[in-house]
Amino acid sequence: MEKVVEKLDAINKTLEGILAVMKKPESKFEKILEYGGAGVSILGLLSIIDIIRRWIIGG
């Protein structure tokens, strides 16, 4: 039983560390870059889908 408690305590400490990293405040510039990158990625995927659609349709 003691080993289980020790293991759970170790898991709890690890999860607390992960949570601390995830809650790290971001600057506005970082958020702008993140959203910009996501937008460019979406446009790239749409472009690839359009190219494949044109190959299939032939137009």
N, C-alpha and C positions, 0 to 999 in steps of 0.2 A: 504494500500500500504506500509505503514511503517513497518508493521509486516512481510510482505514478504521480505523486504530488510533485516530486522534483522535476519530472518530465513536463508536467503541465505548467510549472513555474517557468521552465526554460522556453516553452512555446509562448507563454504570455509575454515574456520579455522580448522575444523576437517580434511578435505582433505589435507590441508597443513601439519598437524601433521602426517598423514598416509604417505604422500610422504617423509617427513623427515626420518621416520623410514625405509622406503623401500630403500632409497638412502644411508643408512649406509654402509660405506666401510667395506668390509670383508678382513680378512687376508688370505694369501695363504693357511695356514694350515686349516682354516675353509672351504675353497673351496675344498681342497683335500678330507677332510672328507665328505663333501656333495656329491661330485662325487663318492667317494668310496661307500657311503651308497646307492646311486642310483644304482650303478652297482650291489651291493649285492642284492638289492631288485629285480632287473630285473632277475638276475640268480635264485632267489627264485621262482619268478613267472614262469619262464621257467621250473623249476623242477616240480612244481605243475602241469603244463600243460602236461608234459611228463608222470607223474604218472597217470593222468586221461586218457591220450591217451593209455597207456599200459593196464589199466583196461578195456577200451572199446574194444580194439583190442584183448586183451587176450594174449599178448606176452610179 
